[in-house]
Amino acid sequence: MNRIEDYQAFVAIIEKRSLTAAAHHLRRSLQSVSRSLAALEHDIGIELIRRTTRRLSPTDAGLAFYRRLSAALAEIEAAKLETSNRRAEATGLLRIAGSTVFSPHYVVPALTEFLMAHPRVEVELELSDGYVDLIGEGYDLAIRIGELPDSTLKSKLLAKSRRVVFGAPSYFAKYGRPESPEDLLRHQCIIRTAARDANAWPFKLNGRLKTVKVAGRLRTSGALADRGDAEVILTGFEPPPTAIHAVWPATRVLPARTQFFIEFLAKHLQKQQL
């Protein structure tokens, strides 16, 4: 009997609360499961399960061991399924949520190539600048830009993107070109309402990160409200790049279509100038 089977027997005994039920669950004989438990206790040198004529109950040490062991076995099973998933063919509907600005330029081109490579996959892309409820609205994953809030979602860093300030040359010709972040205080800035702390713009000043509270008469949930020619300014005060993540519900194993697309998009974005 290998050690993994001994571990599995111990976990099943705890969860099923009897040797007989554990043996039935594992499709092993009662004697085999009993030997696994005895071998494990002998190897560790401590009683893990207290037996009486009527019941089995874990000792304190056995319960602590069970908690660590069950989590480890779950990870082993997840690793096996994930590895097997890599050999699987991607099929089915992939539902993605992404921003109205980033997705058309970077996600859609990647999707075009991905669909050509995986003819049995269909994609539904929802464009929104707000935070969607992945679980409640049934999305497989979302592409999110910026710091991630604490949540139960899993994530993968895809790339990092510059954070820049830009404006129309015609505006600068009329109102002047800002030379420092503080100059923005006397300008009409476009505020993105979809972003957190939308009017707190970060800059790097004297090697430290500082935010400037800007204001403006135009507020919008989209980032393309100012269309046309644009000129990037204040590059000498540019803050560190912002992270771009793929996030998904914390299910044990991703479907092949989701796993393949996350990896595909990460490689695609690494080739881009963000």
C-alpha positions, 0 to 999 in steps of 0.5 A: 500500500502506498502512503497516499492511499494511507492518507486517503484512508485516514481522511475518509475515516474522519469524514465518514466517521467509520471504517466501514463507510470509509472502506465503501467510499474508497472501494477498498476492503475494511481490512485494507483501510484498517491496515492503512490507519494502523500503518499511519499511526505507527509511522507518526508515533501517535494515536490519531483516532480513538476507537471504542466498540461503538464509535470512532473519534479523532484525537486532538492530534488527529484532528489537527493532522486531518485539517492539514492533510485534507487540504494537501490532498485536495491540492494534489487532486487539483494539480492532477486535474489541472495537468490533465486539463492541459491535454484537453481540448478547449470547448464551450462558451467563454464569458469574459468581462473587460473594460471599454477602453482596454478590451477593444485594443488588446483583448479583442485582437487576442480573441481573434487569434484564440478563436482561430486556434480553438474552433470549438470555443465560443466567446461572449465579451461584455464591455463595462468600466464597472466591477461586474459580479463574476459569480452572480452574473456567470462570467468565467473571468474578467480583465481588470486594470489597477490594484485588486480589492481583497476578495475570494477571486483568484488572479494572474498578473498578465502585464503592466501598463503605463499611467499617463496624462494626456490632453488635446493640443487645442486645449493646451493652445488655449489654456496652457500646457501643465508643467507640473502635477500641481498645475492640473489644479487650475485645469479642467480635467476629465474625471472617470467615475468608474475608477476608484478615487477618480479625481486622485491622480498619482504622480512620482515627485522626488522619488515618492508617490503623491496624489493630486486632487484634480477637478473638472466639469466633465465626468464620465464612466468611459475613458474615450470621451475625449476623442481625437488627437492627444498629447501626453504630458508630465512624463517626468512625473509618471507613476509606476505602471499599473497591473493588468490581471485576469481574475476568476472565481475560486473554483478548484479547476479551471475549464480548459477554455479559460485556462488556455485563454488566460495563458494565451492573453498573457503571451499576447500582452507581453508582445504589446507596448502598454 
